[in-house]
């Protein structure tokens, strides 16, 4: 099988019912596939959306009634009209159409220039369809999705093909998401470094400028884990005069390139070593649209590999539909840099959705092939790119594009991030601080950094024409608070990495809408807050402070006892609070019995879990913390007069030192002696 080939087992015939050119497949008791074939041949190969076909045999029965067929599973009753292929599902004794119109929506390709003016046009964000609906039933069409072949090529569908999925999850969102992943493929485990703080800026850094900046972060004890090298690493300006300009490029600028600019980076290999010595992973920006031109260092190899005589200086065109091109694209343009130190690539594709194959999106192709290539030889797959439709969760990470530096842009992002879980796309990153225009607003910057610290990926980013995102540029107060939150983000790595494992293995997203675990009307209305892992609820502040120095945020807390992560104040759930927060805090709440492992000591950019502070909150709870080599179990139980925390790290080769902070109206901290695995606390 080719390096990009995919193979899946055909569907088990016992899962299907076939009649008059229509095949109904019971995927799970709550997922029905409906196909119409124009030639009697049904599709068992993977598609852009769906990877898996062969499932355990869910028991079902069939009732025929003229042109209608009823499929009864142990959980659902589906009615299919064979003439129209319309589907209804019985819920509470009533038939609900799969086109109920009450979809909870999913996500969007990009937030580029959202909530601001660009060329005198106001752009708005349109979210695509998600797999959940308040009616309990959703239909997703896969009829136009390309088929993925064993040799790595793709194949379009026959005209007239119908291939759609009916998801009947009611309000079981977490369970439904797991079933969705079983159909479409799991989210990969992310490398630990991706969960820390990222530095990024669209700016023509020199080699010395960049490393000096990294040293300033170290000097100020602000931990970073990822260094992003935006497009100016390659030849951009001063290109040969006969080089054709790109269709949208600024005069004199080339967006596509693969050759380091030696005026900026005289020794890029040493530059990579310098970054690695500071504990940083490296990603570099790509705009591959314009192919490989004659002045690139890799041109001769690329030309010959693609049947072009190098003496002609003919551009090697970018063609995501040509596997020969894609093979050489990785072999000559990317793998050598990876051997030198690049950990993953930022695929900054903004050049449209058209390719040589009608309806085949180049962005999807780049995401797919780059992810497969990055996972070769047992490597951990990782890219940074844009969303390209349902199924994109297999290609993390996402970045939401060039948002404007303004409060309205920040206000959109918590909802946008959480809602993406409705298509399984759980690893969004944003341009923290905003990308386009703006001014040095310390309050806005601080609130954005706070959101970043409690979002899936915390990537500080800006462009060359807006304020850069170093904390020390925004005044003393903003610097101190932002620095504290960036340090907190790094300290949360054990909690974040655990959520990362749970997403990949169990289909539980790090960030989820409130209605995933609470189905009250208040939960559905709380759009700008979310669950953050299994233990926390977060409501980012997205509005300016009042004259009294406080921001007011509506926060819904589900039933139960909740403790303010920053103050220790206890709240009773089941209601909405108007939280007044000063600039140095944000609404973050831990559930009763929460257990939150954190890195205990400052150690530069180190990502080791060898010294942990474990914050525990009054109540009963269990928590399994994952590290790269194993796991540690924590159990908090109520005993007479107090609580007992038990630690079992027998399954974790990395033994840690533990500091336990017990929170019950006030904090009590105990440093455990070596080998001590139990500690008790008195009830306050």
C-alpha positions in Angstrom: 0.0 0.0 0.0 1.2 3.5 -0.8 2.5 5.9 1.9 -0.8 7.8 1.7 -3.1 4.8 1.2 -5.9 3.9 3.5 -7.7 0.6 3.8 -10.8 -0.2 5.7 -12.8 -3.4 6.1 -16.1 -3.5 4.1 -19.3 -3.2 5.9 -20.7 -6.5 7.4 -23.8 -7.5 5.3 -25.6 -8.3 8.6 -25.6 -4.6 9.3 -27.6 -3.8 6.1 -30.9 -3.9 4.5 -31.0 -3.6 0.7 -33.9 -3.0 -1.6 -34.5 -1.3 -5.0 -31.0 0.2 -5.2 -31.1 1.5 -1.6 -29.0 0.3 1.2 -29.7 1.0 4.8 -26.8 0.3 7.2 -27.2 0.2 11.0 -23.9 1.7 12.2 -24.8 1.9 15.9 -28.3 1.7 17.5 -28.3 5.5 17.0 -26.6 6.0 13.6 -28.3 5.0 10.4 -26.6 5.3 7.0 -28.8 5.7 3.9 -27.4 5.1 0.4 -28.8 5.2 -3.1 -26.6 3.7 -5.8 -27.1 4.5 -9.5 -25.5 1.2 -10.6 -26.2 -1.1 -7.6 -22.7 -0.8 -6.3 -22.5 0.6 -2.8 -19.4 2.3 -1.2 -17.4 0.5 1.4 -14.2 2.5 1.1 -13.3 5.4 3.3 -14.3 8.9 2.3 -13.1 12.3 3.3 -15.6 12.3 6.2 -15.9 8.6 7.2 -13.0 6.2 7.8 -14.6 3.2 9.4 -17.1 0.8 7.8 -17.2 -2.5 9.7 -18.9 -2.4 13.0 -20.1 -4.8 15.6 -23.5 -6.1 14.6 -26.1 -4.0 16.2 -29.3 -6.0 16.4 -32.2 -4.6 14.5 -35.5 -5.6 12.9 -37.2 -4.4 9.7 -40.9 -3.6 9.1 -41.9 -3.1 5.5 -44.9 -1.0 4.7 -45.2 -0.1 1.0 -42.7 2.5 0.1 -41.7 2.9 3.7 -39.3 0.8 5.8 -39.0 1.0 9.6 -35.7 0.1 11.2 -36.0 -0.8 14.9 -32.8 -1.0 17.0 -32.6 -1.5 20.7 -32.6 2.3 21.2 -34.2 3.9 18.2 -36.9 3.6 15.6 -36.1 5.0 12.1 -38.6 5.4 9.3 -37.2 5.7 5.7 -39.3 6.7 2.7 -37.8 4.8 -0.3 -39.1 7.3 -2.8 -37.7 10.4 -1.3 -35.1 8.9 1.1 -36.5 11.2 3.8 -35.9 9.9 7.3 -37.8 10.4 10.6 -36.9 9.1 14.0 -39.5 8.4 16.8 -38.9 10.4 19.9 -41.3 10.5 22.9 -43.9 8.9 20.7 -43.7 11.4 17.9 -41.9 11.2 14.6 -39.1 13.8 14.2 -37.7 14.6 10.8 -33.9 14.5 10.3 -34.4 18.0 8.8 -35.9 19.4 12.0 -34.1 22.8 11.6 -33.0 22.9 15.3 -29.3 22.1 14.6 -26.8 23.3 17.3 -24.3 24.1 14.5 -20.6 23.2 14.3 -17.8 25.4 13.2 -16.4 27.4 10.2 -13.3 27.4 8.0 -11.9 30.6 9.3 -12.5 33.8 11.2 -10.4 35.9 8.8 -11.2 39.5 9.2 -14.4 38.7 11.2 -16.2 41.4 13.0 -14.5 44.1 11.3 -14.3 46.1 8.0 -12.2 44.9 5.1 -12.4 46.6 1.8 -15.6 48.3 2.9 -17.3 45.0 3.5 -18.5 43.7 6.9 -17.8 40.0 7.2 -19.8 37.7 9.5 -19.2 34.2 10.6 -21.4 31.4 9.4 -21.2 28.2 11.3 -21.7 24.9 9.4 -24.0 22.1 10.4 -23.2 20.0 13.5 -24.1 16.4 14.4 -26.4 17.5 17.3 -29.8 19.1 17.3 -32.2 20.1 20.1 -34.8 17.9 18.3 -32.5 15.0 18.9 -32.0 14.1 15.2 -29.5 15.4 12.6 -28.8 14.5 9.0 -25.3 14.9 7.5 -24.8 14.4 3.8 -21.6 12.6 2.6 -22.7 12.2 -1.0 -20.1 14.6 -2.5 -17.2 13.5 -0.3 -14.4 12.0 -2.3 -13.5 8.3 -1.8 -10.0 7.5 -0.5 -8.2 4.7 -2.4 -5.6 2.3 -1.2 -2.9 3.8 -3.4 -3.4 7.2 -1.9 -5.4 8.7 -4.7 -9.0 10.0 -4.5 -12.1 9.2 -6.5 -15.2 11.3 -7.0 -18.7 10.0 -6.5 -21.0 9.0 -9.4 -23.7 11.5 -10.3 -27.0 10.7 -8.5 -25.3 9.0 -5.5 -27.0 9.5 -2.2 -24.9 8.8 1.0 -26.1 10.3 4.2 -26.0 9.6 7.9 -28.8 10.1 10.5 -27.6 10.8 14.0 -30.2 10.3 16.6 -28.4 11.1 19.9 -31.2 13.0 21.6 -29.3 15.0 24.3 -26.5 12.5 24.9 -23.8 14.7 23.5 -20.8 13.0 25.0 -22.0 9.5 24.1 -23.0 10.7 20.6 -19.6 12.2 20.0 -17.9 8.9 20.9 -20.1 7.1 18.3 -19.3 9.8 15.8 -15.6 9.2 16.3 -16.0 5.5 15.9 -17.4 6.2 12.4 -15.1 9.0 11.3 -11.8 8.1 13.1 -10.3 9.3 16.3 -8.5 12.5 17.1 -4.7 11.8 17.4 -2.8 12.3 20.7 -1.1 15.7 20.6 2.6 16.1 21.6 2.9 17.6 25.1 4.7 20.7 23.8 1.7 21.7 21.7 -0.3 22.4 24.9 2.0 25.0 26.3 2.5 28.7 25.3 3.3 29.4 21.7 5.1 32.5 20.3 4.2 33.6 16.8 4.3 36.9 14.8 4.1 37.7 11.1 7.4 39.7 11.1 10.7 39.6 9.2 12.8 38.6 12.2 16.5 38.1 11.9 18.1 35.0 13.4 19.6 37.1 16.2 16.4 39.1 16.8 14.4 35.9 17.3 16.7 34.2 19.7 17.2 37.4 21.6 13.4 37.7 22.0 13.3 34.1 23.2 16.0 34.9 25.8 13.9 37.9 27.0 11.0 35.5 27.7 13.3 33.3 29.6 14.7 36.3 31.5 11.2 37.3 32.5 10.4 33.7 33.5 7.6 33.4 30.9 7.6 29.7 29.7 7.2 29.0 26.0 7.1 25.6 24.3 6.6 26.3 20.6 8.4 28.8 18.4 6.6 29.7 15.2 8.5 31.0 12.2 6.1 32.8 10.0 6.5 33.2 6.2 9.5 35.5 6.2 11.9 32.7 6.9 12.0 32.1 3.1 12.8 34.4 0.2 9.9 36.9 0.2 11.3 40.2 -1.0 13.8 40.9 -3.8 12.7 38.0 -5.9 14.0 37.8 -9.5 12.2 40.4 -11.7 10.8 37.7 -14.0 9.0 35.9 -11.1 5.3 36.2 -11.6 3.5 37.8 -8.7 0.8 35.9 -6.9 -2.8 36.8 -7.4 -3.3 38.5 -4.1 0.3 39.3 -3.1 1.5 42.7 -2.0 3.8 44.2 -4.6 7.3 42.7 -4.4 6.2 39.9 -2.0 6.2 36.2 -2.7 4.1 34.1 -0.4 5.3 30.7 -1.6 8.9 29.7 -0.8 11.2 27.0 0.4 14.6 28.6 0.5 15.9 30.3 3.7 16.6 34.0 3.3 20.3 34.1 4.3 20.1 37.9 4.9 17.7 37.1 7.8 19.0 33.6 8.7 22.7 33.2 7.8 22.8 29.8 9.5 19.4 28.4 9.9 20.7 25.0 11.2 22.4 26.8 14.1 19.2 28.8 14.6 17.2 25.6 15.0 19.8 24.3 17.5 19.5 27.5 19.4 15.8 27.2 19.7 16.0 23.5 20.7 18.5 24.4 23.4 15.9 26.7 24.9 13.4 23.9 25.1 11.3 25.0 22.1 9.6 23.0 19.4 9.7 24.5 15.9 7.0 25.1 13.3 7.3 26.9 10.0 4.8 28.6 7.8 3.8 27.4 4.3 1.9 29.0 1.4 2.3 26.2 -1.3 0.0 27.6 -4.0 2.6 28.9 -6.4 4.6 25.7 -6.7 8.4 25.5 -6.8 10.1 28.2 -8.9 13.5 28.0 -10.5 15.3 30.1 -7.9 14.5 27.7 -5.0 17.4 25.5 -3.7 15.2 22.4 -4.2 14.2 23.3 -7.7 16.3 20.8 -9.7 15.3 17.8 -7.6 11.6 18.8 -7.7 11.7 19.5 -11.5 13.3 16.1 -12.3 11.0 14.3 -10.0 8.0 15.8 -11.9 9.3 15.3 -15.4 10.5 18.9 -16.0 13.9 19.8 -17.5 15.5 22.1 -14.9 17.2 24.1 -17.7 13.8 25.4 -18.8 13.3 27.1 -15.5 9.6 26.1 -15.8 7.8 26.3 -12.5 6.8 23.0 -10.9 3.1 23.6 -10.4 1.5 22.8 -7.1 -1.0 19.9 -7.7 -2.5 18.2 -4.7 -4.3 15.7 -7.0 -1.0 14.3 -8.3 0.6 11.8 -5.9 3.9 12.0 -7.7 4.0 15.7 -7.0 2.9 15.1 -3.3 5.6 12.5 -2.8 8.3 14.8 -4.1 6.8 17.7 -2.2 7.4 16.0 1.1 10.7 14.3 0.1 12.5 17.4 -1.1 10.7 20.4 0.4 9.9 19.2 3.9 11.8 16.1 5.2 15.3 17.8 5.0 14.1 20.6 7.2 12.5 18.1 9.6 15.9 16.3 9.8 17.4 19.7 10.7 14.9 20.4 13.5 11.4 21.4 12.2 8.8 19.5 14.4 5.7 20.3 12.3 4.3 22.6 9.6 1.9 25.5 9.6 -0.2 25.1 6.4 -1.3 28.6 5.8 -3.6 27.9 2.8 -5.8 30.8 1.9 -5.9 30.4 -1.8 -9.4 29.0 -2.5 -11.2 25.7 -2.7 -10.6 24.7 -6.3 -8.3 22.0 -7.7 -8.1 20.0 -10.9 -10.8 17.7 -9.4 -14.1 19.4 -9.2 -15.1 19.7 -5.5 -11.8 18.5 -4.2 -10.6 21.0 -1.7 -6.8 21.6 -1.7 -6.9 22.6 2.0 -8.4 19.2 2.8 -5.7 17.5 0.7 -2.9 19.3 2.4 -4.3 18.6 5.9 -4.8 14.9 5.0 -1.4 14.2 3.4 0.6 16.4 5.8 -0.9 14.6 8.8 -0.2 11.2 7.3 3.3 12.2 6.4 4.0 13.7 9.9 2.9 10.4 11.5 5.3 8.3 9.4 7.7 5.9 11.2 5.9 6.1 14.5 6.1 9.9 14.8 3.4 11.8 16.6 1.3 13.5 13.8 0.7 17.2 14.0 -0.1 20.1 11.7 -1.4 23.6 12.2 -4.0 24.4 9.5 -7.6 25.5 8.9 -10.8 23.6 9.2 -11.8 21.8 6.0 -15.1 20.2 6.8 -16.5 17.4 9.0 -13.8 14.8 9.6 -11.1 17.5 10.1 -10.7 16.5 13.7 -8.3 13.9 12.4 -5.9 16.7 11.4 -5.2 18.8 14.4 -4.4 21.6 15.1 -6.7 24.3 13.7 -6.1 28.0 13.7 -9.1 30.3 13.2 -7.4 32.9 11.0 -6.8 36.7 11.0 -9.2 38.2 13.5 -9.4 41.9 14.2 -8.0 43.3 17.5 -11.3 44.4 19.1 -13.6 43.3 21.9 -16.2 42.0 19.5 -13.7 39.5 18.0 -12.7 38.2 21.5 -16.4 37.9 22.4 -17.1 35.5 19.6 -14.2 33.1 20.3 -15.3 31.2 23.5 -18.6 30.2 21.9 -16.9 29.5 18.6 -14.3 27.2 20.3 -16.7 25.2 22.4 -19.2 24.8 19.6 -16.6 23.2 17.4 -17.0 20.1 19.5 -20.3 19.6 17.8 -18.3 18.3 14.8 -15.6 16.7 16.9 -13.1 19.5 16.1 -11.8 20.1 19.6 -8.3 21.6 19.0 -8.9 25.1 17.8 -6.2 27.7 18.3 -6.7 31.4 17.9 -4.5 34.5 17.3 -4.4 35.3 21.0 -4.5 39.1 21.2 -5.9 39.4 17.7 -4.1 39.7 14.4 -5.2 42.7 12.4 -4.9 46.4 13.2 -5.8 47.4 16.8 -3.8 49.4 19.4 -1.9 48.8 22.6 -5.0 48.1 24.8 -3.6 46.5 27.9 -7.1 45.5 29.2 -8.1 43.8 26.0 -4.8 42.0 25.7 -4.9 40.7 29.2 -8.4 39.3 28.8 -7.4 37.6 25.6 -4.4 36.0 27.3 -6.7 34.8 30.1 -8.9 33.2 27.5 -5.9 31.7 25.8 -4.7 30.2 29.1 -8.0 28.3 29.4 -8.5 27.4 25.7 -7.3 24.4 23.8 -4.1 25.9 22.3 -2.6 29.2 23.6 -0.8 30.8 20.6 0.2 34.4 20.9 0.1 35.9 17.4 0.0 39.2 15.5 0.8 40.6 12.2 3.5 43.0 11.1 1.2 46.0 11.1 -0.4 45.6 14.6 0.8 45.6 18.1 3.1 42.6 18.9 2.0 40.3 21.8 4.9 40.5 24.2 3.4 41.1 27.7 5.8 43.9 28.5 4.5 46.1 25.7 1.2 46.7 27.4 2.1 48.5 30.7 3.2 47.2 34.1 -0.2 46.0 35.3 -1.1 44.1 32.1 2.4 42.6 32.0 2.2 41.2 35.5 -1.3 39.7 35.1 -0.6 38.3 31.6 2.7 36.8 32.8 0.9 35.2 35.7 -1.6 33.6 33.4 1.0 32.4 30.9 2.8 30.8 33.8 -0.4 29.2 35.0 -1.0 27.8 31.5 2.3 26.1 31.6 1.6 24.8 35.1 -1.6 23.3 33.8 0.2 21.0 31.4 -0.5 17.8 33.4 -4.2 18.6 33.4 -4.1 19.5 29.7 -2.1 16.5 28.6 -4.5 14.3 30.5 -7.5 15.8 28.7 -5.6 15.3 25.4 -5.3 11.6 26.1 -9.0 11.4 27.1 -9.9 13.1 23.8 -8.0 10.6 21.7 -8.9 7.5 23.7 -12.4 8.3 25.0 -13.7 11.0 22.7 -14.1 13.5 25.5 -13.2 17.0 24.4 -11.1 19.4 26.5 -13.6 22.2 25.7 -17.3 21.4 25.6 -20.5 23.4 25.6 -22.3 23.6 28.9 -25.3 21.5 27.6 -23.0 18.5 27.1 -23.3 17.6 30.8 -26.3 19.8 31.9 -29.5 19.8 29.8 -31.3 22.7 31.6 -32.5 25.7 29.5 -29.9 27.8 31.3 -27.1 25.6 30.0 -28.1 26.1 26.4 -28.2 29.8 26.9 -24.7 29.9 28.4 -23.0 30.1 25.0 -19.9 32.0 26.1 -18.7 29.6 28.8 -17.7 25.9 28.7 -16.4 22.9 30.5 -12.6 22.9 30.5 -11.6 19.3 31.0 -13.5 17.1 33.5 -13.0 19.3 36.6 -13.5 23.0 35.6 -16.0 25.4 34.2 -14.7 28.6 32.5 -16.4 31.8 31.5 -13.9 34.1 29.9 -14.3 37.9 30.4 -15.1 39.4 27.0 -16.3 42.9 27.9 -14.5 46.0 29.1 -14.4 46.9 32.8 -16.9 49.3 34.3 -15.7 52.5 35.8 -15.4 50.8 39.2 -12.6 48.5 37.9 -14.7 45.3 37.5 -16.0 43.4 34.6 -19.5 41.8 34.9 -19.9 38.4 33.4 -23.0 36.2 33.5 -22.0 32.7 34.7 -24.2 29.7 34.8 -23.1 27.1 37.4 -24.8 23.6 37.1 -26.3 21.9 40.2 -23.8 21.2 42.9 -21.1 23.0 44.8 -18.5 25.1 42.8 -15.4 26.7 44.1 -13.8 29.8 42.6 -10.4 28.6 41.2 -8.7 31.9 42.2 -10.4 33.0 45.4 -11.7 29.8 47.0 -15.2 31.3 47.4 -17.9 28.6 47.2 -21.1 28.9 45.1 -24.2 26.8 44.9 -25.1 25.8 41.4 -28.4 25.6 39.5 -28.4 29.3 38.8 -26.8 32.3 36.9 -24.5 34.6 38.8 -23.4 38.1 37.7 -19.7 37.8 38.5 -17.7 40.9 39.1 -14.1 40.3 38.4 -11.1 42.6 38.5 -8.5 42.5 35.8 -6.3 40.0 37.6 -9.0 37.3 37.8 -11.5 35.5 35.5 -14.4 33.2 36.3 -13.0 29.7 36.6 -14.8 27.2 38.9 -13.9 23.7 40.2 -16.6 21.2 40.9 -16.9 19.5 44.3 -14.3 16.7 44.6 -12.2 18.2 41.7 -8.6 17.0 41.4 -6.3 19.2 39.3 -2.6 18.3 38.9 -0.2 21.1 38.0 3.5 21.6 37.6 4.7 22.8 41.0 8.0 24.5 40.3 9.3 27.0 37.7 11.9 25.3 35.6 12.3 27.4 32.4 10.5 25.8 29.5 10.7 22.3 31.0 7.6 20.1 30.4 8.5 17.4 33.0 5.9 16.3 35.5 8.4 15.4 38.2 7.3 18.0 40.7 3.5 18.4 41.0 1.1 20.5 42.9 -2.3 18.7 43.2 -5.2 21.0 43.9 -8.1 19.1 45.5 -11.6 20.5 46.3 -13.8 19.3 49.1 -16.0 16.4 48.0 -15.4 13.0 46.6 -13.7 12.4 43.3 -11.3 10.3 41.2 -8.8 11.5 38.6 -6.3 9.6 36.4 -3.4 11.8 35.3 -1.6 10.7 32.1 2.1 11.4 31.4 3.9 10.2 28.3 5.2 7.1 30.0 2.2 6.1 32.1 -0.5 7.3 34.5 -1.1 8.2 38.1 -4.4 7.7 39.9 -5.8 10.1 42.5 -8.8 9.4 44.8 -10.4 11.8 47.1 -12.8 10.2 49.7 -14.8 11.6 52.5 -13.9 10.2 56.0 -15.0 11.1 59.5 -14.2 14.7 60.1 -12.5 15.4 56.7 -11.1 13.9 53.5 -8.5 11.4 52.4 -6.4 11.8 49.2 -4.8 8.6 48.0 -2.1 8.7 45.2 -1.2 5.6 43.2 1.7 6.1 40.8 2.7 2.4 40.4 1.8 2.7 36.7 3.9 5.8 36.1 7.6 5.3 35.6 8.0 9.1 36.2 7.7 9.4 40.0 6.9 12.9 41.1 7.3 14.9 44.3 3.9 16.0 45.5 2.5 19.2 47.1 -1.2 18.9 47.8 -3.3 22.0 48.2 -6.7 21.3 49.7 -9.4 23.9 49.0 -12.4 24.2 51.3 -13.3 27.9 51.8 -9.6 28.4 52.4 -6.4 26.6 51.3 -4.3 24.2 53.2 -1.1 23.0 51.6 0.9 19.8 52.6 4.2 18.8 51.0 4.4 15.0 51.0 7.5 13.2 52.1 9.2 10.9 49.6 7.1 7.7 49.3 4.1 9.2 51.1 0.9 8.4 49.1 -1.8 9.4 51.5 -2.8 12.7 53.1 -5.8 13.7 55.2 -7.5 17.1 55.6 -10.0 18.3 58.1 -13.4 19.6 57.0 -13.6 23.4 57.4 
